[in-house]
Amino acid sequence: MDEKPDIVKVQVDQKIEKNTSTKALQIKIDNNKSVIVYNHISGYILNALMKAVFPNDN
């Protein structure tokens, strides 16, 4: 038996704009402070943000 990866073609009816940003996550830090994370954030930036927001959590 040949080992071939399964390839599934997915077609979306709507066109998706690549430059569109949408809110993915909002964290309320204080009564007057919140952090909003948008989609397409780089992993290392999100990691640094989480360490800054939650400095005592490992």
MODELLER restraints for C-alpha pairs under 7 A, 6 or more apart:
rsr = mdl.restraints
at = mdl.atoms
rsr.add(forms.Gaussian(group=physical.xy_distance, feature=features.Distance(at['CA:21:A'], at['CA:38:A']), mean=6.27, stdev=0.5))
rsr.add(forms.Gaussian(group=physical.xy_distance, feature=features.Distance(at['CA:21:A'], at['CA:39:A']), mean=6.12, stdev=0.5))
rsr.add(forms.Gaussian(group=physical.xy_distance, feature=features.Distance(at['CA:22:A'], at['CA:38:A']), mean=5.55, stdev=0.5))
rsr.add(forms.Gaussian(group=physical.xy_distance, feature=features.Distance(at['CA:22:A'], at['CA:39:A']), mean=5.86, stdev=0.5))
rsr.add(forms.Gaussian(group=physical.xy_distance, feature=features.Distance(at['CA:23:A'], at['CA:36:A']), mean=6.92, stdev=0.5))
rsr.add(forms.Gaussian(group=physical.xy_distance, feature=features.Distance(at['CA:23:A'], at['CA:37:A']), mean=6.11, stdev=0.5))
rsr.add(forms.Gaussian(group=physical.xy_distance, feature=features.Distance(at['CA:23:A'], at['CA:38:A']), mean=4.38, stdev=0.5))
rsr.add(forms.Gaussian(group=physical.xy_distance, feature=features.Distance(at['CA:23:A'], at['CA:39:A']), mean=6.27, stdev=0.5))
rsr.add(forms.Gaussian(group=physical.xy_distance, feature=features.Distance(at['CA:24:A'], at['CA:37:A']), mean=5.74, stdev=0.5))
rsr.add(forms.Gaussian(group=physical.xy_distance, feature=features.Distance(at['CA:24:A'], at['CA:38:A']), mean=4.95, stdev=0.5))
rsr.add(forms.Gaussian(group=physical.xy_distance, feature=features.Distance(at['CA:24:A'], at['CA:39:A']), mean=5.38, stdev=0.5))
rsr.add(forms.Gaussian(group=physical.xy_distance, feature=features.Distance(at['CA:25:A'], at['CA:36:A']), mean=5.86, stdev=0.5))
rsr.add(forms.Gaussian(group=physical.xy_distance, feature=features.Distance(at['CA:25:A'], at['CA:37:A']), mean=5.04, stdev=0.5))
rsr.add(forms.Gaussian(group=physical.xy_distance, feature=features.Distance(at['CA:25:A'], at['CA:38:A']), mean=6.74, stdev=0.5))
rsr.add(forms.Gaussian(group=physical.xy_distance, feature=features.Distance(at['CA:26:A'], at['CA:34:A']), mean=6.83, stdev=0.5))
rsr.add(forms.Gaussian(group=physical.xy_distance, feature=features.Distance(at['CA:26:A'], at['CA:35:A']), mean=5.60, stdev=0.5))
rsr.add(forms.Gaussian(group=physical.xy_distance, feature=features.Distance(at['CA:26:A'], at['CA:36:A']), mean=4.41, stdev=0.5))
rsr.add(forms.Gaussian(group=physical.xy_distance, feature=features.Distance(at['CA:26:A'], at['CA:37:A']), mean=6.17, stdev=0.5))
rsr.add(forms.Gaussian(group=physical.xy_distance, feature=features.Distance(at['CA:27:A'], at['CA:34:A']), mean=5.49, stdev=0.5))
rsr.add(forms.Gaussian(group=physical.xy_distance, feature=features.Distance(at['CA:27:A'], at['CA:35:A']), mean=5.14, stdev=0.5))
rsr.add(forms.Gaussian(group=physical.xy_distance, feature=features.Distance(at['CA:27:A'], at['CA:36:A']), mean=6.50, stdev=0.5))
rsr.add(forms.Gaussian(group=physical.xy_distance, feature=features.Distance(at['CA:28:A'], at['CA:34:A']), mean=4.24, stdev=0.5))
rsr.add(forms.Gaussian(group=physical.xy_distance, feature=features.Distance(at['CA:28:A'], at['CA:35:A']), mean=6.46, stdev=0.5))
